[in-house]
Amino acid sequence: MTWNRREVLATLGVGAAHALLACSSPPRGPQRPAVYAADVRSWLHDAIARLHAAGFTHSRALAVTRVRTTTALDVMGAGISSARTDGVVLSTGTADYVTTDLSRAGIQAGVRALVDRTHAPAPLDFGPPPAVAREPHQLAEYELLDRVTALANRDQDLSSRIVYSAALLELDDAHVWAVAAGRDLEQRIQRVRKSITRVAWNGTRPVVSEVTRAWAGEADEHDLSDADLVAAREHALALMTPTSFPDGDHQVTLDPQLTAMLIDTAVRTLMTSTAARRPEVASRLAVGRRVAAPLLSLADDPLAPGVYGGFAFDDRGDAAVRTPLIDAGQVVGVLAPRTRAGHLGTLEAAPSHLILAPGTTPVATLLKDGFELEGALSATVDPSSDRVVIAAARARERKLGTRTGRIYADIELVGELSPLLAAVSAVSAETDTFGMRDEIDELPRFRSVTAPSIRTRGTLRARRRAT
């Protein structure tokens, strides 16, 4: 069977760079007037003062303006897309008002919707003004295109078997204000993602490999390493073993990306105050209950410097704090509602930056006999049954501490989550950090995970596909 490049792209659903942009950033909307921090704070002060005068002494306000810029380049060309989102949340403690009109008139309309307009502002002390938020360096469109072109051109050793390649740079710049009586907060977070995608033909199907780095800070503060680029290429070019996979119980290692996806899914599904209201979850994950091997300790820390999911204060305006979740295998806490998707959606309990503590075992000696699982595809956890399915792109066989050369594609690790975590017998000393972004009602939810590789035992099988 012969395929040309366009047929391969159509099969993958990525016709060109503009298709990547369409998947990752909304189209440009109408131009909105610029907003200035001093003006926004003044409008919010007036709104809270009016709410207090009306008797709402626990009222608070949250405002955000976000600009998302995505630049992509692939074999079909380059493209750039930018969109801005504004929003305001006024809360009286008994009712909320949400608007996308970040202006004096929009905020005043919210106050009128919550209280009688005849109330005059009450004198309030908002505390000391916040430190001036550091504005990230603004890159012009040609500079963004230059950077994504340089990223795409760094790996020159591309095999003829590489049928598609792409590079992407995404900036999400959020300016957030939180105001209440005695509280005047402001933060500026620019989240950056860089990724490289390689696709190679293997037999009768394409193999897709992607590496991504994400952080909070300047666009040039970090970059994909040479090792990242080599890994993207080599994983795409790896020749898979044509024989069927030996389904059964095996000792396995999960690479940091798979470990990160597993704990992110498990925490969002099971370790929140929302999940704890389910009786079947509460009975299994009560505080003090042992749910994992003593080697595992997990915390959520939004204050970790430069992480993709970090923040200084949450969407209630409360200072960010580190929340221990698992200590030496025992449950010690759950996540409370404190974040909104895009700072504007429904307040939810969700992780910000999860940290799984590293161990002491060098990753090269983690596994003697079994399979090394690499490349996170998906992870699901059923809160009712504790059933877990972890899909990996590859499984590399090891015997007597050496790779045999057999590589199997699309493998699943299945079983129950608690026994799988209880069977963890080694944790690597090396860790890696991953940024994650998905959307709720077209609003982004940011989070990140720092994780090591882990060794455990479970049931492996060839991946089941939906028919």
C-alpha angles and dihedrals in degrees: 000000000000123000128184124212096263092052090050091050091048090051090052093044094238110111097170144330091288088060090055088051093049089055095047108033135029119242121270112281130203116302113265126201115263118260124218125212095231092052093049092050091049092051092048093047090054092047094051091045090054092047090051091050088055091055100262096127095166096053122133138178134216123191130180139177118191130187117193119193122182125188122186138176129187140153091289098053145280133291143174132205132184134184136173127213125191129185146164130201118195114188128187095182091255101048139022131212119200126188138164091214105102097186138100090261093047093051093045089052088056092052091050090051091054102039143015109283092226094076112107119220115274120227107256137176109226093183126238116338115258123258111268107272111244109246113221118235108273114228121208119232093256090053091052091049090048091052096048090046091052090049092050093048098048095088105062096163096085118154121228085244089070101097098175137022133175141174127204135190119187128184121190109185114189125184111193133187127189119188133179136138106304092006130094112163135169133177136175119205124180110189117200130197126184123181141173123203126197126183124191132177115247114182107305099343140057121249114215121204125181134176122193136185122193133180144146116256138050123356092240096041093098137009141189108278126233087251089056092053093047090049092052091052097042095046090052092048097044110123110229123223107255096212121092119271117258098242114208147083112326141163107250144179124216116212117230093264093054091044090050093050092048096051092041090054093043094050094047091047102040115010104063131095088246093055091045089066089070107091094217091054095043091053093053100039105037115149109272094026117126110235103158144027116290088248091072125085122164134186138170111230118175089174095067104122120258097356122149095236098040129117139170097227133012128238092272088059092249119138114262115255136187112253118201111214106172126018117190091335097314126111110245103165151351133224119264124210108277110130138066126205104260087356087280110071131080115316106253143172106249138144122261107187116354118200121196107196115245123240133216104256118105108239091234091063097040096104132034103172126012137044133317109216115210137177119037114239102162145326129203130185122190108216092203100052102019087235113158132193119187117187117205128190094221143013117201117200121229128191126179089354095303131102111248094206094247112130121181122197128222105012129172129211107206137179138080120326100226096052089044092055092041089056093058104125102171139022123199123242090223120079137185132202126226132189119214130196130181134152137245114194089343091306118118124243114202127199140144140201135209109203142162128215115272134203119219141141129250149125116300125193141160109278117270113226128206112253 
